[in-house]
């Protein structure tokens, strides 16, 4: 019986703007040593809002707003996903789901917890916030030299791999006698031009099927005539939020590390930042591959079809503080500062998106921002629900808000920011 089932270079002007923005962020995050507190494992110092320059009454009003504005979507996350993505072909779940808890969150300023609400210890799905954990393990691979450059071709790092029948690049049949037993993923004329950067920025337009999910089946066009045989955009030219391609990056990174990604994340990030032992990063029932003589599960980048990161609000806040500190945790450098400059650099086809899942708050050409109440330098790790880990280097602030409607986020953030002295 078988084991469990189975670039482009920026223009000079853009580079100049990127470096200027990085310099501003570097200045903003060069805080006095006393402000660089990070919590130890199993302990996190709480401080009164007034001790970190926040108005207690205004902050209390913001928390009350978050509690009163719990999302109305069903708490059963499998049912909720079917309601959200029910029109998708092949949209059935293939990974675990969980019935969620109620509204919950944490507010951290200068590294200290100043407010929390709901059950902050409850482990729930965090959906696409998972993508930020995925991009982090890619950053570690870059730091370690396992990936030489983000502008390297993915094809140079991907060996043929044993996948379920039907998986692989577009147009390659692996179901009949004599067809290849192993799937190739980056050898077609289009796919072989894809780089790590394209996958991280979600603008690869990779063509194929992975874990039984064709790329066109994720958030498909309402015009069903476009589903099959569509023209492909050149890699790096068109942004498309697509979980099949995110899962492809996870598989690629698993092969580079030659280890399960949750193990890499635990050893290199989550243990060093003092996360609890309760988080779990799941893949799918059929996302198991043989790797160096062992069965390894390739994890998913979100909960679209189940799986992804299951985590509590306090651990989300630790991860948010880790990104706010740009990979520096106390005296320990966990991830290079340069990685965070790259991750928060707007991509060309979608200026509001850096690396997955860094949603940027910089104004677009019309001056619009994701969160008008927040500084341009802020960004957020966002997942369905809404699950939000808001990171604000201007105000040395991390805000975790779970199960809040997307339309209520800016008002909530405005209330939090107004509680800061001078806000």
Secondary structure, 3 states (H helix, E strand, C coil): CCCCCCCCCCCHHHHHHHHHHHHHHHHHCCCCHHHCCCCCCCCCCECCHHHHCECHHHHHHHHHHHHHCECCCCCEHHHHHHHHHCCCCCCCCCCCCCECCCCEEEEEECCEEEEEECCCCCCEECHHHHHHHHHHHHHHHHHCCCCCCCCCEHHHHCCCECCCCCCEECCCCCCCCCCCCCECCCCCCCHHHCEHHHHHHCCCCCCEEECCEEHHHCCCCCCHHHCCCCCCCCCCCCCCCCHHHHHHHHHHHHHHHCCCHHHHHHHHHHCCCCCCCCCEEEEEEEEEEEECCEEEEEECCCCCCCCEEEECHHHHHHHHHHHHCCCEECCEECCCHHHHHHHCCCCCCCCCECCCCEEECCCCCCCCCCCCCCCCCCEEEEECCCEEEEEECCCCEEEEEECECHHHHHHHHHHHHHCECCC
